[in-house]
Protein backbone atom coordinates (compact mmCIF):
# COMPACT_ATOMS: atom_id res chain seq x y z
CA UNK A 1 0.00 0.00 0.00
CA UNK A 2 3.02 2.32 0.30
CA UNK A 3 4.19 1.74 -3.30
CA UNK A 4 4.26 4.46 -5.92
CA UNK A 5 3.51 3.51 -9.48
CA UNK A 6 5.08 5.71 -12.13
CA UNK A 7 6.58 5.50 -15.60
CA UNK A 8 9.61 7.38 -16.87
CA UNK A 9 9.88 7.96 -20.60
CA UNK A 10 13.28 9.01 -21.98
CA UNK A 11 13.91 9.74 -25.61
CA UNK A 12 16.94 10.98 -27.50
CA UNK A 13 17.10 12.72 -30.85
CA UNK A 14 20.56 12.76 -32.35
CA UNK A 15 22.17 15.94 -33.63
CA UNK A 16 21.73 16.24 -37.43
CA UNK A 17 24.72 14.83 -39.38
CA UNK A 18 25.07 18.20 -41.14
CA UNK A 19 24.95 20.25 -37.95
CA UNK A 20 28.41 21.70 -38.63
CA UNK A 21 29.85 23.12 -41.84
CA UNK A 22 32.42 20.30 -41.97
CA UNK A 23 29.56 17.78 -42.32
CA UNK A 24 27.56 19.68 -44.96
CA UNK A 25 25.13 17.55 -46.95
CA UNK A 26 26.06 17.60 -50.63
CA UNK A 27 23.26 18.57 -53.02
CA UNK A 28 23.28 18.28 -56.79
CA UNK A 29 22.77 21.59 -58.58
CA UNK A 30 19.38 21.73 -60.28
CA UNK A 31 17.60 19.40 -57.88
CA UNK A 32 15.19 20.32 -55.10
CA UNK A 33 15.85 19.30 -51.53
CA UNK A 34 12.56 19.00 -49.66
CA UNK A 35 13.82 17.20 -46.57
CA UNK A 36 15.71 18.39 -43.56
CA UNK A 37 15.46 18.85 -39.85
CA UNK A 38 16.67 21.40 -37.33
CA UNK A 39 15.79 19.25 -34.32
CA UNK A 40 18.76 19.42 -31.90
CA UNK A 41 20.78 21.55 -34.33
CA UNK A 42 23.25 23.83 -32.63
CA UNK A 43 24.20 27.43 -33.22
CA UNK A 44 27.34 27.88 -35.30
CA UNK A 45 27.63 31.60 -34.69
CA UNK A 46 27.73 32.20 -38.44
CA UNK A 47 24.98 34.00 -40.33
CA UNK A 48 25.26 33.48 -44.08
CA UNK A 49 23.07 34.47 -46.99
CA UNK A 50 19.53 35.67 -46.46
CA UNK A 51 19.13 34.72 -42.78
CA UNK A 52 17.04 37.29 -40.93
CA UNK A 53 15.90 37.82 -37.37
CA UNK A 54 17.97 36.08 -34.72
CA UNK A 55 18.88 32.72 -36.25
CA UNK A 56 20.64 30.43 -33.81
CA UNK A 57 20.17 26.84 -34.99
CA UNK A 58 21.45 25.77 -38.38
CA UNK A 59 22.32 22.85 -40.61
CA UNK A 60 24.66 22.99 -43.59
CA UNK A 61 24.40 22.08 -47.29
CA UNK A 62 26.85 22.39 -50.17
CA UNK A 63 26.14 22.41 -53.91
CA UNK A 64 28.11 20.32 -56.35
C-alpha positions as CSV (number, residue, x, y, z in Angstrom):
1,X,0.0,0.0,0.0
2,X,3.0,2.3,0.3
3,X,4.2,1.7,-3.3
4,X,4.3,4.5,-5.9
5,X,3.5,3.5,-9.5
6,X,5.1,5.7,-12.1
7,X,6.6,5.5,-15.6
8,X,9.6,7.4,-16.9
9,X,9.9,8.0,-20.6
10,X,13.3,9.0,-22.0
11,X,13.9,9.7,-25.6
12,X,16.9,11.0,-27.5
13,X,17.1,12.7,-30.8
14,X,20.6,12.8,-32.4
15,X,22.2,15.9,-33.6
16,X,21.7,16.2,-37.4
17,X,24.7,14.8,-39.4
18,X,25.1,18.2,-41.1
19,X,25.0,20.3,-37.9
20,X,28.4,21.7,-38.6
21,X,29.9,23.1,-41.8
22,X,32.4,20.3,-42.0
23,X,29.6,17.8,-42.3
24,X,27.6,19.7,-45.0
25,X,25.1,17.5,-46.9
26,X,26.1,17.6,-50.6
27,X,23.3,18.6,-53.0
28,X,23.3,18.3,-56.8
29,X,22.8,21.6,-58.6
30,X,19.4,21.7,-60.3
31,X,17.6,19.4,-57.9
32,X,15.2,20.3,-55.1
33,X,15.8,19.3,-51.5
34,X,12.6,19.0,-49.7
35,X,13.8,17.2,-46.6
36,X,15.7,18.4,-43.6
37,X,15.5,18.8,-39.9
38,X,16.7,21.4,-37.3
39,X,15.8,19.2,-34.3
40,X,18.8,19.4,-31.9
41,X,20.8,21.6,-34.3
42,X,23.3,23.8,-32.6
43,X,24.2,27.4,-33.2
44,X,27.3,27.9,-35.3
45,X,27.6,31.6,-34.7
46,X,27.7,32.2,-38.4
47,X,25.0,34.0,-40.3
48,X,25.3,33.5,-44.1
49,X,23.1,34.5,-47.0
50,X,19.5,35.7,-46.5
51,X,19.1,34.7,-42.8
52,X,17.0,37.3,-40.9
53,X,15.9,37.8,-37.4
54,X,18.0,36.1,-34.7
55,X,18.9,32.7,-36.3
56,X,20.6,30.4,-33.8
57,X,20.2,26.8,-35.0
58,X,21.5,25.8,-38.4
59,X,22.3,22.9,-40.6
60,X,24.7,23.0,-43.6
61,X,24.4,22.1,-47.3
62,X,26.9,22.4,-50.2
63,X,26.1,22.4,-53.9
64,X,28.1,20.3,-56.4
